[in-house]
């Protein structure tokens, strides 16, 4: 299965297992939006991997809606 031009949202993607998943998705050509709480960590991931980033706490329902809206804007999801 090819991931080229597929879209993915990874929560907790600024470090650890989440970051590893982001790296793998990018390596396989996916368009990735990374969500994490730390803006500084996200800046580093964005600069290194060229992904879209959103600083948010995914446990907050309002933030979850914002993440979905922003993700749709960065991808072809509509």
N, C-alpha and C positions, 0 to 999 in steps of 0.2 A: 504494500500500500504506500503510495506516494503522499507525502505531506506538503509538497510544493504548492504554494499559494493557498493552503488551508489556513484557517484562523483558529487561534487558541488563546484562552485566558488562563493564566497560571497565578493562583493566589499563593502568597508566601514565597514568591519567586525571587527574592533578593538574596537568599542564602540557602545553604544546605541542600536538601533533596529537591526543593522547589527550583532552586537555581540550576541544579543539574538537569532537571526536566526542561527548563527554558533553553539551556545550552544545546540539548539534544534536539529539541524542536527546531531551533534556529539552524542547526547544522543540516537538518533535513528539509529546509526551505520553507518552513511554516512562518506565517505572520503572527507574532506573539505580542500580547498585551500582558504586562507583568503588574501584579497588584501586591503591595506590601505597605506596612505602616511607615517605614523609615524613608523619608524623601532623599536623604543623603545616600543610602544604600541603593535606591532606585536610580539616582543620577549615575552612579558607577555602572550599574547593569546596562542602562540605556547607552552610555558612552562606549562601553565595551562590545555590546552585542547589537546595537541599533534597533532595539525593540521599543514599542510604545510602553509607557509606564503610567500608573495611577497610584497615588498615595492615598490609602484608605484603610479603614478597619472593616473587614468583611463581615464582622458580627453585627454591624450597625445597618439596619434595614434601609435607611436613607442612603447610606454609602453604597449598598448593593445596587440600588436603582441607578445611582450615578455611574457606577462601574459598568453596568449594562449599557447605558446610554453612550458613555465614552467609548466603550469597546466597539459598539456598532458604528460609531463615527470613524474609527480607525480601520475598519474592515468592510467587507462587502455584506455583512449580515444586515438584513433589512426585512 
